[in-house]
Amino acid sequence: MTILYFVRHAHSVYNSNELRRPLSNKGAMDSISVCELLKNERVDHIISSPYRRAVETVETLSIYLKKEIVIEESLRERTLSEEPVEDFNYAVEQVWKNVHFSWEGGESNIQAQLRGVQAILHILNKYEGERVVVSTHGNIMVLMMNYFDSTYGFDFWKQLDMPDIYKLTFEGEKMTDVEHIWTRQ
C-alpha cells in the first residue's frame, strides 16, 4: 500500500503573481494545523507544487519532520485562462462541463489531468509502499482524484476547504480508499 496525503493549500493573499502568492495570516495559522494533523502519520516524503502558497502550507510539517520539500512542477494549479476571468466559478464550471474545452491560453480538464496524473503515477512508482504528502491546488487535485474515481468532480471541488487534506490509499496504481482527514478550524 502506498499512501498519498493530498493537501490543498491554505488560504493565500490574492495577487496576480500565481507563482509567488503567499499564504494569508489565516493560511499561515492553518499550516500549523496541517502539521499537527500529519506529524504522526509516519510521512516518508513531502512533494509540492512550485507555487509559494503550496510550499508554505507544508513548510511547518517539513521543518518538524526534518524532511525536504521536493518541488514537482506538474503539481501546479491548472492554467484556467491566459487572462484573469470575470467570473471564476463560472469559468471553472464550464471546463468541468466539457473536459476538452479550454479558455484562451488555458488548459482543458483533459490536458491538466494528464499532467497531474503523470506526476502521481511517477510518485506511486518511485515511492511504492511509502507515505507521501502531496501539496497542491484544488482544481488539479480534484482532476487527479477524478482520474482514479469519476465521482470526484466539480461539485466535490466546490466544497473543498483551504486547506484541505485527503488520505488516498493505493495498491499499485489503483486507488482503493479515500479518507477526508481535515477538520474545519
N, C-alpha and C positions, 0 to 999 in steps of 0.2 A: 504494500500500500504506500502510495505517495500522497502526502497531504499538502495542499496549496491553500494558504490563507490569503484570499483576495481582499485587499484593503483599498476601499475607495478613499481618496484623500480627504483630509479635513477641510473645513471652510477656509476660503482664501480671500484675500483682498483683491477685488476685481481691478485689473488694468489690461491694456491691450497686448502686453507682452506675455504671451502664453507660457513661454519657457521660464521666465523669471518671476512669475506671480507668487508672492509669499503667502503663508498662512496668516489669517487674521488672529487677533488675540484669542478669540474663542477657539479657532483652529489649533493654535499652539497649546492651549489647555487640553483640548481633546486628544492631541498627540500623546500627552502623558497618559490619558485613559487607554489609548491604543496599546501603549507599553504595558500598562497594568494587566490588560486582558490577555496579552500574548507572551508575557515574560516567562510563564511557567509551561508553555506549550512545547518545550524542547525543540525550538526552532534551530535548524541547521544553517539556513541561508536567508538573506534578505536581498530581494531584487526589486528595483524600482524603475518606473518611468523616469526620463531625464528631467521632467518638469519639477521645478523647485517645490511646489506645493505637495507633490507626491513624495519627494525625498524627505522634506521636513516632517511629514506625517509619521514616518518610521524612524526618524533620526534618534529620538529618545530611546526607542527599543534597540537600535543599533549600538548606542553608547552603553546601555545597560547590559546587553548580551556580549559586548565586545566583538561584534560581527560587522564586517564591512558591508556597506550597501553597494551592490553591483548594479550598475546602470544598464538597462536594456531599452534601447531606442524604440523598439517595436511596441512597448507598453504605453507609449504616449497616447494622449487622447485622440480620438478620431478628428480629422480635419473636417468640420462641418461645411465651411464655405471659405472662399478666399477673403471675403469682406465680412465684417460683423453683420449678423442678420437682425432684422427688425423685431421679429417675434421668435425667440429661441425655441420655446416649446413647440410652436407650430412647425418650425423648420426641422426639428428632431422627429416629430410625428410623421412628417412626410417621408423622410428617409426610411422609417420603420414600415410605412405602408407599402413601399416598393423598394425591395432590397437592392435593386440595380440603379435606382435614382440617386443622383448626387446634385447638390447645388454647385454653382460655378466655382471651380477651384477646390471643391471638397471631395471627400471620399464617400462612395456608396457604402451601404452596410456590408455588402459582399467584399469590397476592397479592404475596408477597415478590419472586418472579421478575419479575413485571410492573413493579414499582417499580424494581428494579435494571436491568432491560433498557432501560427508557425512558431511564435515565441514560446507559447505554452507547451507545445509538443516538444520543443527543444529542452525546456526546463524539465518536463516529465522524464525525458530520456536521460538527460545529464544527471539529474538528482533523484533517480529512481529509489524509492524506499525511504526518502528523506522528507523533512518538513520545511517548506519554503514559504516565506512571506513574500507576496507579490503586491507591491504598492502601485496603484494605477488610478484610473479615472472611471467615472460612472458609465459613460456610453460604451467605451471599449470593453470594460469589464462585463457588461451585460451581453455584448456581442460575442465575447469569448464563451461565456456561460451558455448562451443560446446555441452555439455550435455543438455542444455536448448534450443539451437538453432544450428543445424548442419551446418549452413552456416559459423560458426566461425571455421576455420581450419588452416592448415599450411600456406596458402597464407596470411591470416589475421595476423598470428604470425609474419611473415617476415616483415610486415610493421609497427609493433609496435615501438614506441619511448621508450627511457629511460630518464625520467619516462614517463608514460602514464596513463591516467585516463578515465575510462568508468563508467557512471552512469547507473546502472541497476535497473529497476523498477519491482517489483514482486507483484502479487496478490496471496497470499498464497505461493505455491511453483512453480507458473507459471511465467516465465519471460515475461513481457508484453511490455517492451520498453528498448532500449539501446541508450544512447547518449554519444558521444565522447566529453569530455569536456577539454581535454589538447590541448593547442596551442603550437606548436613547438617554443622553445625560441631561 
